[in-house]
Amino acid sequence: LLRHLRLAAPQAATYTDTVHDLVTAALAGHPLAPVSGQVLGPLAVRGLPVAVDIRAGTGFSLEAVHETYRALFDGPGAIAAVLVIINTPNAPVADAVAGLEETLRHPVVAVPWQVGDPITRILDGVASVRDRIGRTAPDATEAPDPPGSAVPAPAGAAPVPQPRRPGAGPARPPVQHDDTAAWQHASDLHWRGQLQEAETAYRAIVETRGRLLGWDHLETLTARDQHATVLRDLDRLAEALVECDEVLAARTRLLGQDHADALTSRSHLATMYHQLGDLTRAEAEHQQVLRVRIRVLGKRNAETLISRSNLAKVYQDLGELDQAIHEHQTVMRERSDVLGPEHRDTLMSRSLLASALHQAGRVEEAEAHHRAVLDGRMRELGPVHLDTAVSRHRLASALHDLDLLEEATAEYRAAREVYAELLGPSSPFARAAASDLALAERALRDAGAT
């Protein structure tokens, strides 16, 4: 089967449909028919399933893409490769997505293609996937599949037994379970900043996978790790810390401490220590992850840049502002070079740089950066998104300190309203915005009285 993740926005349907038709042509005219929110087709690459991801724009987060692909590779059905077709003229963007292969340990073929470009680029991408899988997968016509191979069973057939891993506990009977649609729904909720709904969705996935597959099964651990991340974003830190610590221990035992998944769990754990105020421990954990990622992945890899950004935030809260500003600037430049200045990850780095500049007393510089980030997020994400609300809140704070009180109150109010809509009026984000708004309104009244 060919699984096609139709992740494009509705306004990009023309591009998506064009690429869909070209991929269909590359598959010798076999149509791709939607089934249960997915698009399935008969691409047979040595019996292994391949995911085709059509990206109609570049406003996506590499972290979110990484999590999506990892769920496909680790999840039921065992996707063997991903073909990504991106609506961009920039090869570096495609290279950055293809670079996820280093941590995912599965083929990721990324093709930059715009309407009007040679069709051969897409055909070459399909051929490249066939070639990559052909060099790594056994051919069912030449030799029997080894025990536990990733070849999916036909519909209605008995599932293929999976090999046991050391320390995985007693053998469990194989179970057929496909929650791809539920996972995508939870990921979409998280991406949009609808954290309470995302927490409920991920919790349901965790409970189902734990019951069917086991609590230390790699697929269950993936869901538990993501659930812990949402709990962290909701400021439910005690629950998040317990979950993340258990996932890290299990992944280290099953995969080794330098495995990409174990490093991701350690990074998440370090971020929770940071939020709990244990800066010394957070710094040590982030530094350990950064050293391994530089050694294994290189300095410019997306995962390495995440570690540098996390460490810069710790430096900032430790009061080491010059070092924090330098790290934020470096990460922002690297992401801008590879992904473009308005990519979601680049905007995140610029927002963090602006906050560090504000803390260092360079408020006018901070205001300019915050305005640019807000403009970019409004275009890419829209007004009702958690990242956009955070930008409004941070801009309002800079405006407040510059005594631009009328604009500050307007931005505080807009941020509070989105926080309340997405997270609830009693959430820490909404309460903080409401408190800041009250202070700004009082200052504005006092200024009018004088």
Summary of the structure (lengths in Angstrom):
residues: 450
radius of gyration: 23.2
end to end distance: 72.3
largest distance: 88.3
contacts: 1443
relative contact order: 0.07
helix: 64%
strand: 7%
